[in-house]
Amino acid sequence: MTATLTEASRESSPGTARPRAKRGRAGTRPRTFYLFVGPWIAGFLLLTVFPLGYAFWMSLTNTDGLSPNWSYVGIDNYVRVFQDQQTIASLGRTMIFMLATVPTGVAAGLAMAVMLNRDFRGRALFRALFYLPAVVPGVAAALTFKIIFDKNAGFANAAIGAAGGEPVSWLADPYVRMVLIFMILWGVGGSMIVSLAALQDVPRELLEAAKVDGAGPVHSFFRITLPLLSPIIFFQVVTGVIGSLQVFVPSLLLAPVNGAAAVTAVPEGNYLFMVHVYAEYFAKSHFGYASALLWVLFIFVLLITAIVFKIGNRAVFYGGVDPSERKD
């Protein structure tokens, strides 16, 4: 009788059911996690891993993407990359384009942010006007610049003609590269907004203390403001480098002709690496070689980014720590 009562009390005790409930909840947590993260994993595998693997496989063949007659060529496409003078030349133009746009764009955005960070009447209006070009779609911006710099009916040549000058072929070599760079820098408002947001976080106490100690505005900017902005500047440099190495649409749209023939009519100054990849893919149907070009660009971007990070570790102040004092 006593044993029966003891067993009944154990069964009715609330403490005996809790471990089972805990085990049940603990068992549902992994299933819930994979239920939520499953769509992302499926998308990552189907839309990232599989295309990358397929592109790498194509880079080892001579397929044209349509014909069933293809063969495995191994690393021949990669060897051809370093033997193709047009590929080397387009990569060189892309490097020049990157060196011309990234530092200039970051510096111009920072200068505009410093000016618009001051307190003056109409500041919000000027901020909106300077930022407006950054929200214009790239296609619309390229077509607008193509109209402005048209040789026969463009505003640029109309202004030159009004001043007594001769019309200039802006969309042909050697001026077309300047038009492309100017168009990219026209949208520097995006960099300005990022720098302006960073300027809002600079402690005013530091600037006021430096002013009390006799530091002028220039000295305070280079010794206090600029080091505190270095992580944001570093971020803009990294993203700018990666983006400038993949510029494609503006170069193609600034060509003198439109449509499918535009890729073959791109002036030499704007024949960047991604334009060359597009030409190999769709104008020549060299899918294998074009895939190898993209993988080479991917490795090149990784190397350039690694160099930028190496330099950044010596110049960027994270959390107020001097780069020279970090052990990494």
Secondary structure, DSSP 8 states (H G I E B T S, - for coil): -HHHHHHHHHHH-HHHHHHHHHHHHHHHHHHHHHHHHHHHHHHHIIIIIHHHHHHHHHTTB---SS-S---B-TTHHHHHHTT-HHHHHHHHHHHHHHHHHHHHHHHHHHHHHHHHTS--TTHHHHHHHHHGGGGS-HHHHHHHHHHHT-TTT-HHHHHHHHTT-----TTSTTTHHHHHHHHHHHTTHHHHHHHHHHHTTS-HHHHHHHHHTT--HHHHIIIIIHHHHHHHHHHHHHHHHHHHTT--HHHHHTSSS-GGGGTTS--GGG--HHHHHHIIIIIS--HHHHHHHHHHHHHHHHHHHHHHHHHHTTT--BTTB-GGG---
